Amino acid sequence: MTGAIGIDFGTSYSRVGFFRNGKLEIFTNELGRFSTPSYVAFTDREIFVGDEAKNKIKMNLNNTVFNMKRLVGKKFDKINMLDFPFTLTNVNNKPKFQVTYKNEQKIFSVEELCSMIIVKMRQIAERHLGRKVIDAVISVPSYYNFIERQSIKDAGTIAGLNILRVINDTSASALSYGLEKVQGEQNILIFDLGGGNLSTSVLKIEDGLYEVLSMAGNLHLGGEDFTDRMVSYFVKKLQKKISRNITDDKRTVQLLRVACENAKQTLSSSNVATIEMDLLFNHNTPFDSTITREKFEELNADLFCSILEPVERALHDSKLDKASINEIVLVGGSTRIPKVQEILEKFFNGKKLNQSVNPNESTACGAAIQAAILTDDYSRSILNHLLLDVQVFTLGIEVTEGIMAPIIRRNRTTTAKQTQIFTISKNYQSVAIKRGLEIKIFEGEHPMTKDNCLLETIELMDGPHLNGATGLSQLSRSASNKDPQIEVTIDTDNNGTLNVQVLDKTTGQEYLVPVTNAKNCLSKNEIKQMKTDCEKYRKEADEKYDRLQAKNLLESYCFNLKTLITENTLLHKIEQTLQWLETTSEEDEKNEYSLKHGEIEKMLHLADDDRSKAYSQFLVFSGPSTTQNIE
């Protein structure tokens, strides 16, 4: 392995980082920004990802996708369609995106759309590193379950990456914080409130050992929810002004959402923000209004109160009280909201909140540090750093009457292996005696399996002792040694690998089942096909980038040369080239720009002007260079 990248795939924005030789770097995108919007837009010519996609949303709303992370691992019948202005379709109770691309209707899975954001992060890293990137660590919300984590892994695989690990976002932030800021032993609470979710973790850090004691979260509470409340408020005000229902006018509502998002950010530093929209689609009416910080807090009062529930749960599970927490570290852009800080400070009895890490970049930094650790970076600063994470949800099996029998409980170390023995329940009164036994593996905290997440079903078919079996029962003290018994072992590790081993103690037959394609996850064939499609889209994006680079370099070359050249023929050629550049389309080949550059350079060398000759030597270094092929 030659170094892996760390990716923070966020609901609203994504970032990518790299750690090498003791130096941590967050890479900038083509606009020089550290954060890239998690947006994908489809047009009649190409796919746009990031800033370009977000900028097209006003005119291309139905084909611009965002907030896709909120659909990871979700079932279609659990989705509120009003939360998404684009078209979602139901395929086997999975939400899929319906868009028009190159004048054809296309259907994309959640994993495919997520992979496009991950590809963008990979491309940003490759352009900075000058080589192909193969390995990566991706952060996920701490409260993601197995299926949601597997979906992100699949998205990474579709993007052409080998996902070394999915790391909890709060654990990543703890690595970023602890790398330079922890002296001695500390108990810290990471409070991560981003665009789409809230995650909290309690950790003990000592001498490079990061031990996660507990974690809790809310996948449906984030900055987007605060914005939603503002949008609803201003929709009512706008409807009152124009005396018309606009809830079905997706473009107007989206324009309002953008304005509300900007106003929300303003309210973090000002007491009043202005909402301004010059033109409303379908309504020839401008709209402007104001909102105070107090009104914003009133609209979101119940949401702000709910931020403490995961904090209290994490503290309870860690068996620490508030006074035992040395630092409360704020992560995520929504922690900039004054009311959030006020509530946390009051809960911790006035304790000063730690804002020493960059709330936007700390997760990507931590993911990059974890990537360096996993790829054997021997930098002194991370040489002895080790993260011990915990199991987010309880793992168990279904016993009689649909009861959940826990085997590995939540907040146990992820490298865990637990075994339990069960007896076989039978019903010989049934007209058709069932032959065989199903063992169902579940994840979740509810006492009944119907409310938890089914991961895998293992079928035992051999042996007369299984005839009439209706399920398993907890082994009781009164059970006889002659009663058929089944031993179930669940084994997990830091990489998210989950293995289930079942031993039929009557026959000695053993079943070892790695849980890789849980219910609602993609099949291997689906991933393979999506990976092929993704590579095609990536190639198109790389070709577009090369064309734009060649065009920009030629334009810069001409303008620089124009200021120093006096020879008329050459000046005329430069003017012709600049006019040609104004008429070029995005489909023009990179070679056309290189040919134009070559023509000017040839004339430059033939020119009699002394300054032209002198400058020709200088411009050797400023002309269009050949883009490095990353094989």
C-alpha positions, 0 to 999 in steps of 0.5 A: 500500500502506498498511502490511503486517503481519508474521506468525510462523505457528508450530507451537505458537504464532503472533504478528503484528506491525506496524512504523510510524513507527519503532515496532515492535509485537506485537499482543495477542489478545482475552485480552491475550496476545502469543502465540496457540496454533496450534489450531483446534477444530470444534464443532456450532455454530462454529469456534474458533481459538487459546486457545478451541480449545486449551481445548476439546481435553480434551472435543473431541479428535477435532475439535481440530487442532494441529501442522498446520504439521508436515504442510505439503507432506508426502505421506500415506505419509510421515506417522507417524499416531501423532503426531496424535490427530485423524483424517487421511485420504488424498486423492491421497497428501495428508493431509487433516483429517476433522472433524465440524462442525455435525454434518456430516463435513467434510474440510479441507486442510492449507492451509485449516487453516493459513489459519484461523490466519492469519485469526486473526492478520489479525483481531487486527491489524485490531482494533488498526489499525482498518482492513482488512489486505491485505498481509503477510509470513509467516515460514517455517522456513529449511529449507522447500522450494519446495512447502512455501513455496508451501503457506504462500503459498496459505494466506495467499491463502486467508486473503484476504491478498496475501503480499508475501514468505515470509521465513526465520524466522532471517532475520527474527530477524536483522532484529529483532536487527540493527535496534538491536543491531549496531554495525559489522560482525558475523558472527552465527549465528541458532539458532532452536529452536521447537516443531516445527523447528530452523533455523540461519543464518550472516549478515554484518551491516554498515551495514544490509546483512544478507547470509545466508551459509548456512543449515541446519536440521531440520524434525523437531526441536523442542520437540514432540519433547522432549515426545513423549519425556516422554509415552512415558516417562509412558505406560509408568509409567501403564500399569504403575500401572493394568495396562492399555494406554492407547496407544489412549486418545487423551484420556488420552494428550492429557491426559498431553501437556498435563501433560508440556508444562507440566512441560517448561517448569517444568524450564527454571527448576527441577530437578524438575517434577510431573505431575498428572492428577486424572481419567483418562478411562476409568480411575477413577484419579488419576495424579501423578508427578515428573520431574527435569531430569536424567531429562528430559535423559536421555530426549532425549539423542540429540535434544540431540546432534543440534542441533549438526549443522545448526550445523556444516553452516551454519558449513561452508557459510559458510566461517567457523570458530567463532572468527569468529562474533561473536554466537550469537543464541538464538531460539525458546521451546525455546532456554530449555532449559538443556541446549540452552544448555549444548551450544551454549556448549560447542561455541563454547568457552564463548562467552556466548550472546546472549539479548538478543532475545525468543525468542518474538517476534523472528521476528514482529518481523523479519517486520514489519520486512521488511513495512515495508521492502517497503511503503516505510516511510521510517522512518530506523531501517529506511531503509537496511536490505536483506536478501540471502537465499540459496537453501535447496536446489539447483535442477536438472534430470534427465539420463540415468539419473535423475541430478540436474544442478545449475543453481543450487546451494544457499546462492546468493543468492535473486536468481540466474539460471544457464544450462546447455547439455545435449545430447539423448540418443537411443535408436533401437533402441526398437520405438516411437520416442518423439517429444518430450522431457520436461525435469523440474525438481527441488529437492534435494541428492541425486545421484539425482532420485528422492530429490529433489522434482519441481517442474515438467515441461516437454514439447518436442514439435516437430522431428524432432531430438527423435524417439527422445529419451530425455532430456538429457545433460551437455554434454561436450567431445567433443560436436559442434556438430551434436548437438541442444542444449537450453539451460536457464535457471533464474531466482529472486528474493527473492519466491520466484518461480521461472521456467524458460526452455528454448531449443531451439537447433536450432529456436530455439523458446523455452519460458518456464514460471513454476513456480507450481503445483508437484506436490502444490500446490493448483490455482488453482480449489482456492484460489479455492473455499477462499478463498470458504469461508474468508471465510464462516468469517471472517464467522461469527467476526467476528459472534461477536466483535461479539456478545461485545463487545456483551454484555461492554460491556452487562454492564460498563455495568450493574455500573458503573451499579448501584454509583451508582444509588439509584432503585428502578425503574432498579435493578430494570431493571438487575437484570433485565438482569443476570439476562437476561445470565446466560441468553443464548446465544452465538447472541443477536444483537448488536442484542439487547444494544444494545436492552437498553442503550438501554432502560436509558439511556432510563430513566436520562435520565428518572430523578429521581435527581440522581446518575443524571442526572450519571452518565448524562452520564459513561456516554455514553462507557462504553456499547456502542459501534458496532463499526467496520466494516472494509471 
